[in-house]
Amino acid sequence: MTIKRLAGKTKIMYFLNATSTAFSADSFVTFDGSGAITPATSSSTKILGVYRGAAITSASAAYTTAAWQPVEVPVEKYVEWECTCTGGATNKVGVSVDLTDASTVAVGSSTHHVVTVSKYISSTKVGVFINAPWDAVAGA
């Protein structure tokens, strides 16, 4: 499943992708420490937004050369995103949790606290908002 916005204001910004890195469309991204974006992982501590470009594979030109990629970023607090989850449960609403990978929330894991569950949708889907300080929200 892809990550989709449920509510809140966002905008598209463009960032260079990390080279030699595969990206799935409509998935969470973060910065790699060198100023490029990279897919978020289970150990990510911050999320920039949702990658809105086409999937990047080893056959893509952007795989070997950094190119400007579209990222949907929140411009206000508590933009809500629908995500696939592992272990979705109604008692997790309000709990800050981690990711399994760039497209999946690990509802049972809370080491990095990168998103907060805002809504129980089903056993495989939850609404979340990205945990970020107000001054880190793009356009704030």
C-alpha positions as CSV (number, residue, x, y, z in Angstrom):
1,M,0.0,0.0,0.0
2,T,1.1,3.5,-0.6
3,I,1.0,6.3,1.9
4,K,-1.8,8.8,1.3
5,R,-2.7,12.1,2.9
6,L,-6.0,12.0,4.9
7,A,-6.1,15.6,6.2
8,G,-3.9,18.7,6.6
9,K,-2.0,21.1,4.4
10,T,1.1,20.0,2.4
11,K,3.2,21.2,-0.5
12,I,5.5,19.6,-3.0
13,M,9.2,20.4,-2.6
14,Y,12.1,19.0,-4.6
15,F,15.2,17.3,-3.2
16,L,18.1,15.4,-4.7
17,N,17.9,11.7,-4.2
18,A,20.7,9.6,-2.8
19,T,22.4,7.7,-5.6
20,S,22.5,3.9,-5.7
21,T,19.3,3.9,-3.7
22,A,16.0,2.4,-4.7
23,F,12.8,4.3,-3.8
24,S,9.2,3.1,-3.8
25,A,6.6,5.6,-4.9
26,D,4.4,7.1,-2.2
27,S,6.7,6.2,0.7
28,F,8.3,8.1,3.7
29,V,11.7,9.7,3.1
30,T,14.3,11.2,5.3
31,F,17.7,13.0,4.8
32,D,20.8,10.8,4.5
33,G,23.2,13.1,6.4
34,S,24.7,14.4,3.2
35,G,21.8,16.5,2.1
36,A,20.1,14.0,-0.1
37,I,16.8,12.1,0.5
38,T,16.7,8.4,1.2
39,P,13.9,6.0,2.0
40,A,13.0,6.0,5.7
41,T,13.8,2.8,7.6
42,S,13.0,1.1,10.9
43,S,15.9,3.1,12.5
44,S,14.9,6.5,11.1
45,T,14.5,9.2,13.7
46,K,13.0,11.9,11.5
47,I,10.7,11.9,8.5
48,L,10.8,14.7,5.9
49,G,7.6,13.7,4.0
50,V,6.3,11.4,1.4
51,Y,8.1,10.7,-1.9
52,R,5.7,11.4,-4.7
53,G,7.9,10.4,-7.7
54,A,8.0,7.3,-9.8
55,A,9.7,4.3,-8.2
56,I,13.5,4.4,-8.6
57,T,15.1,1.0,-9.4
58,S,18.6,0.0,-10.5
59,A,17.4,0.5,-14.1
60,S,16.4,4.1,-13.5
61,A,18.6,7.0,-14.5
62,A,18.1,8.6,-11.1
63,Y,19.6,5.5,-9.5
64,T,23.1,6.4,-10.6
65,T,22.7,10.1,-10.8
66,A,21.1,12.4,-8.3
67,A,18.0,14.1,-9.6
68,W,15.4,16.5,-8.2
69,Q,12.6,14.4,-6.7
70,P,9.1,15.5,-5.5
71,V,8.4,15.1,-1.8
72,E,5.0,16.0,-0.2
73,V,5.9,17.8,3.0
74,P,3.5,19.0,5.8
75,V,3.2,22.8,6.1
76,E,1.3,22.6,9.4
77,K,1.3,20.4,12.5
78,Y,-0.7,17.1,12.6
79,V,-1.1,16.4,8.9
80,E,-2.6,12.9,8.9
81,W,-1.4,10.1,6.6
82,E,-3.0,6.7,6.0
83,C,-0.4,3.9,6.2
84,T,-0.2,0.2,6.2
85,C,0.7,-1.2,9.6
86,T,1.9,-4.3,11.3
87,G,0.0,-5.1,14.5
88,G,-2.7,-2.4,14.2
89,A,-4.9,-2.1,17.3
90,T,-7.3,0.4,18.6
91,N,-5.3,0.7,21.9
92,K,-2.4,2.3,19.9
93,V,-4.2,5.6,19.1
94,G,-2.0,8.3,20.7
95,V,1.1,6.2,20.9
96,S,4.3,7.2,19.2
97,V,5.8,4.4,17.2
98,D,8.4,3.4,14.6
99,L,8.4,2.3,11.0
100,T,8.9,-1.2,9.7
101,D,10.1,0.3,6.4
102,A,9.4,3.4,4.2
103,S,5.8,2.3,3.6
104,T,4.8,0.5,6.8
105,V,4.2,1.6,10.4
106,A,5.4,-0.8,13.2
107,V,2.6,-0.2,15.6
108,G,4.2,-2.5,18.2
109,S,7.6,-0.8,18.1
110,S,8.4,2.4,20.0
111,T,12.2,3.0,20.0
112,H,12.4,6.1,17.7
113,H,8.9,7.5,18.1
114,V,8.9,8.8,14.5
115,V,5.1,8.9,14.0
116,T,2.1,9.0,16.3
117,V,-1.0,6.8,15.6
118,S,-4.0,9.2,15.2
119,K,-6.6,6.8,14.0
120,Y,-7.4,3.1,13.9
121,I,-8.7,2.2,10.4
122,S,-8.4,-1.6,10.3
123,S,-6.0,-4.3,11.5
124,T,-3.7,-3.4,8.6
125,K,-4.2,0.4,8.3
126,V,-3.8,3.3,10.7
127,G,-3.8,7.1,10.4
128,V,-0.6,8.7,11.7
129,F,1.1,12.1,11.9
130,I,4.8,12.7,11.6
131,N,6.5,13.6,14.8
132,A,8.5,16.8,14.2
133,P,9.2,20.0,16.1
134,W,7.1,22.8,14.8
135,D,10.1,24.7,13.5
136,A,11.1,21.6,11.5
137,V,7.8,21.6,9.5
138,A,8.4,22.9,6.0
139,G,7.0,26.4,5.3
140,A,6.3,27.1,9.0
